């Protein structure tokens, strides 16, 4: 991938992300007339998880669920 196409990809991703934040806030305000704040907060994070977890799995596979040294508890996902 050349530098120009990489730059363009970054610009597009940034624009989509920056447009997504106000859209989610607007939808939450609209839904707040009918639903409780607890449900809206839960739904926002549930939808975000449904988007992020498959992407993280695609790029990192099961490595994102490595165990810490000797621990039986799963570590926080590692995204680097």
Secondary structure, DSSP 4 states (H G I P E B T S, - for coil): --HHHHHHHHHHHHHHHHHHHHHHHHHHHHHTTTS-HHHHHHHHHHHHHHHHHHHHHHHHGGGGGPBPTT-SSBPPP---
